[in-house]
Amino acid sequence: MRKELRALTGLRGMAAVAVAYAHFNLVYTANADAPFMWHDAVDLFFVLSGFTLSYVYDRETFRFSDYLTARIARIYPLYLVCLIAAGALYVWPLVVNPSTYPAGRAASDFAMQLAMLNSWPLIGGTGVHWDAPAWSLSAEWFCYVALFPLLLFRNVPPTAATRLLGIVLASAACYSLFIHEFDPTLTNTVIYTPKSAWSYWVPLVRSTCGFVAGWLTFASFQRRDGLHAACTRHSGAIWCGVVLVVVLAYCGLINPQAPVFLWPFVVLAATDDTSFTSRLLGSKPLHFLGVISYSIYMTHFIVLTMFRVRFGPLDTWSLATFGLLAGTAAVASIGSYYAIEVSARDAIRGLRAPAPGAGEHVSDCTISVANPAGQPYEPVPTTSGLSKSTDPDVILPPLARRGVKSALER
């Protein structure tokens, strides 16, 4: 079994922490006008999703039913727990009222969120999500169901230049729609109509563009083309570019959504595990953050909301309260990972285990591959003595992929 590319797991962990920090920072009154830098981290998740699913699945062995079952099984348990928790702890007792958010509208939003469809304007999705970060799960669900199976069976552009052009165009489309049509009020629990109907489409367009960019990025990685060589050779320069763009955004000199153009190249650079940045991202602390990144992403906003209810506005908090917030968020993330994510994975392993005497040997050896937005998938037992994850936590080189190609799906 080939070694994993740990840097992508650490990269996802850093993105999840960035989202949490930005939410904590935004609700602090003194920083209410700070750039929305967490949006850039979510776009990084979308690129990682397109990249990693393109690695995990092979068109010759792809089975849509297995793929969809794996996605639902690994994403939905924690999503559902967080939805119910947000409703029970905050929305129903404190937000629902006849004038701003009536019970009928809340019930309708709950039903749409229950099906992960409230970011789908084509079927009437309002964009409201009680656990605010969950909007991206609804947008990714569209890509899982409708987009990725199409990309998997399409031939990628034939040259490195055309792949680069596709990445730039996808990033530009995402950037352009966001800066012109994004409306943050859409996710709030109020009756609200945006100025432009296009605002409803921003989540789906962002996820679609990110998936396409990730799909093209994987094609460069798979072929080891000139774009891949340039990114891995100059990974330090790419990260310096990220730092520069973020600093300029916080200084108000460029739009804070600009890093979206860099994320595909950051992902490619991280596939070289010999660089300093990849070794740092693959270190044990950052790797662990990547492992629990989905839990960080889904639970931190609920923790923050309950702290605001209990302690009031953040600018009135003591340093000890901020420390308690950070500690509670960490405990909630780690606890939900082991209690919900790992438990669900173990349950799926039990359901998929062969019956005694079936003649199939299931090895304890597991191949994990990096997953979009930090949602690990259940490894699928194979007759080869290896397990191939259908939703990754780490990325393996192509040689390892070819070694288990025939056992990707059952």
N, C-alpha and C positions, 0 to 999 in steps of 0.2 A: 504494500500500500504506500503510495506516494505521500509526501508531507503536505499538509494543508497550507494555504496562503492566509496566514493568520492576520495579515495587515488589513484585509477587507472586513474582518470581524471587528477589529479594533476601530476601524473607520466608522462602522455603523454605531459602535458604542459612543464615540465622540459626537456623532450627529444627534443621537438621542439625548445626551447630556446637554448639548447646545439648545435643543428644543425646550427642554425643561428649564434651563437657565433663562432663556429668553422670555418664557411665560412668567417666571418668577420676577424678572426684571420689568416686564411691561406693566404689571399691575402695581408697581411701585410708583406713586404719583409723580415723583420727581423725574422719572424716566418714561413717562407716558408717551412722549413723542419720539422715543428712540426708534431707529430703523427696525423693520420687521426681519431681523436677520435669521429667525428660526425658519422662515419660509425656504431659505436656501438649503437648510439641512434636510427638509422634507423632499426637496427636489433631488438631493443626493440619494435619498432612499429610493426614489423612483428609478434613477439610473441603475442603482445596485440591483433593483428588482429585475429590470430587463436583462442585465448582464448575467445574473446568477441563474435565473430560470432558463436562459438560453444555454447555459452550461449543463444544468441538471437534466434537461429533457432532450431526447433524441428523436427526430422525426420517424425513424424506422421502428422504434419501439413504443412510441407515444400512445397512451390510451387515455382518452379524455375523461372517462368515468373515474379511473384511478387518480388522475391528476386533480380533478375537481374535489374528490373525496378527501384527498390529502390536504388540499388548501383549506377546505372548510374545517376539517378536524383540527388543524393546528392553529388557525387564526381565530376561529369563532369562540372557543371556550372563554378566553380572557376578554375578548371583545364583549361578549354577552354579560359577563360578571361586571365589567366596568359600566356598561349601559344601565344595568339594573341598580348598581350602587349609586351612580349619579342621579338616577330618577328618585330612588328612595331617600337618599341623604340630602338632596338639594333641590331638584326641580319640582317635584310634587309638593313637598311641604313649604317651600319658600318662594318659588317662582310662579307657579300656576295661579292666575287670577283672571277674572272675567274681562278686564280691560286690555291688558297688554299681552297675555298669553293664556287664553281660555283652555279649559280642560279638553274640549273637542279637538283643538289644534294640537295640544300636547299628546293626546291619544293617537292622532294621525301621524305625528312625527315619530312617536315611539314605534308604531307599526313599521314605518319605513326604515327606521334605524335597525329594527329587529332583523329585517331582511338585508341590511347593509346597502340600501338603495337611496338614501336621502341626499346623496351627491349626484344623482342621476336626473337631470332636468327633463330628459326626454320622456320620463314616466311620472313627472310631477314632483320630483324631489325638491324640498324647500331649502336644503343646505344646512338646516339646523342639526347640530349634534350636541347632545347633553354632555358628553365627554369630548370636549372641543377637538383634541387631536384625532379623534376617530373619523373625521371627514376624509382623511387620506386613505383609511381602510376601505371606505365606500368607493373612493375613486380607483384604488388598486383592484377592488373586486371587479370593476368593469374591465380592467385590463386582463385580469385572470380569465374571465369568462369569454370576452369578445375579441381581445386584441392578441394576446400571446399565442393562442393556437394558430392564428393566421400568420404571425411572424415566423413561427417555428417551421411552417411549410413553405415559406417564401425563400427564394435565393437572395442572398445579400448582394449589395453592389460589388462588382467584380474587382475594383481597384482600391488601393488605399486612399487615393485622392477622392473618389466618389463616396467612400465611407466617411471621410473627414467632412466632405460637403454636407452629407446627410446629418451628421452630428451637429454641425453648426446651424443648419436650417431648423432642426428640431429644437435646439436650444433657443434660437431666435424667436420661433413661434411661441414657445413657452414664455419667454421674457416679454415679448410684445403684448400678449393678451393680459398677462399679469399686471404690468405697469399701467395699462389703460383701463382695465375692467375689474380688477380685484376689488371686492367690497367686504371688509372684515365683519361688518354687521350681519351678514347673511347667516353666520354660524350661531348668532346669539338667540337666546330663547325669548323672542319677541315676534309679534306680527310685523313683518317688514317687507317692503317691495323695493328692490334696488332701482336706480335710475336707468340702468341698461339691462336688458334681458341676457346679454352676454356674460354678465357677472355670474349667473348660475352655471355657466359652462367652464369657468376657470379651473375648478378641480379636475374635471375629466380631461381637459386639454393638457393640463400640467402633467398628469399621470401618463397620458398617452405619449406625449413628447419625451418624457423621461424614459419610458419603456423603450421607445424606438431608439433613443440615443444609447441606452444600455445594450440593446440588441446589436447595434452597429459597433459599439465598443468591444463587445465580446467577439465579434467577427475579426476585429483587428488582433485581439489577444490570441484567438485560435490560430490565426494564420501567421502570427509573429511578423506582421508587415512593418513597413517603415514608420507608420504612426506609433505602433507599439514600441518599436526600438527607440524612437525619439522621446517618448514619454518616460520609459524606464531609464534611459540614459540621463535625462535631465529632470529627474523627480524633485531634486532640491530646488531647482528654479521654478517648477510648477507650484510647489508649496509656498515659496516666497511670493509668487504671484497671488496666491490665495490670501496670504496675510496682507499684502499691499491693497488688494481690492477691498477686503473687509475694513481696513483702516480708513481708506478713502471714503467708503460708504458711511462709516460712523462720523467722519468729518463733514459729511454732506456734499462731497465733491463728485460722487457718482451715485447712481441708483443702487440701493442695497440689494436688489435682485440680480446684480451683475455676476456674482459667483456662479450662477447657473451655467454660464458658458464654460466654466473650468471643471465642473464635476466629472464629465466623462474622462478627461485627461488625468484627473486625480485618481480615478479608479484604475486606469491603465498603469499609472506610475506605481500604484500599490501592489500590482501583481509581481513586481520584482522584489523578492524577499531579501535581496542582498543590500539594498539601499538603507541608509541610516533611518529615513522616515518610515520605511516598512518595518524595520526591526523595532522601532519605537512603538508603532501601532500594534505590532504583534507581541509586545511585552505582556506579561501575565495580568497586570492591572487593567490595561486597556482591552485586552482580549476578553477578560471577564465582563467588562462593561458591554462589550459586543454581544456576549452570550445572553445577558439579561436585558438587552436594549429594548426589546419589544415591551417588556414589563415596565421599564422606565418610561417609555413613550406613552403607554396607555394609562398608567396609574398616577403619574405626577400631578396632573391637572385636578384630579379628584381630591388628592391630598391638599393641594394649594387652595382649592375652593373651600374645603372644610376648615382650614386654618383661617381663611378670611372671614368666614362666618363666626368662628370662635373668638378671634383676636382683633378683628376690625381691619382697617386699611394698613397696608404694609409699612407706610411711613410713620406709623405710631408704634411699631414693634420694637422690642429690645433685641440686642444681639443674641441673647439666649433663645428668643423665640425663633429667630432665623436659623439658629443651630438646630433647634428642635424640628423645624420644617425640613431641613436637609436630612436629618437623621430619620425622620418618619418616612420621607420619600424613599430613602435608601432601603429601609426595612420593608416597606410596601413592595418595592420592586423585586427585591430578592425573594421575599416571601411568596409573592404571586408567581414568580418564575418556578420555584420548586413545588408549590402547592397546586398550581393550575397547569402551567406549561409542561412541566416534567411529568406530572400525573397523567395528563392527557396523552403524552407520548407513550408512556408505559401502557396505558389502556389500549392504545392503538396497536402496540406491539403484541399485546395479548390477543387482540381480535384477529390479527394477521398471522399469528403463529400457526404452523401446520398441525394437523391432528396427529396424535401419537401413532407411530407406525406408518406414517405417510411416506416415509423414505426420503424426506427432505431434511437436510442438516442446516440448522440456523446457527451461524457463528456469532460470537459476541463482538466480532470486529465490525466497526461501523465506519463508513466513509461519510463525512459530513461535508456539505458544500454551502457557501455563504448565501444567505437568504435575504430577500427584500424586506426592509423595514424590521428586520430582526425577529422574524417569526420562524422558529425552527420547525422543520417537518419531521415526521416520523420516518425513521429508516425502514426500508422495505426488505424483508428477508429474501435472500437469493440462494439458489442451489450452489453457487460458486464458493460459499463460505464467506462472502462479503455482504455487507449491507449497503445499499445505495440510498442516500437521503433524497427524498423528494422535495425537501425544503431545507436549505443549507445553513450552516453556521460558519463554515469555512470553505475555502475554494481550493480545489486540487488542480494540478497541472493537467493538460490534455492527455499526457501519457497514461495517467491514472484513470482518466475518463474512458479511454479506449479499452483499458484493461477490464472494465466492468460494463462495457457498452451493452452487452447482451442481457445484462441483469438489471437494467435501469428500472423497469416496470414489470409487473406481473400481470 
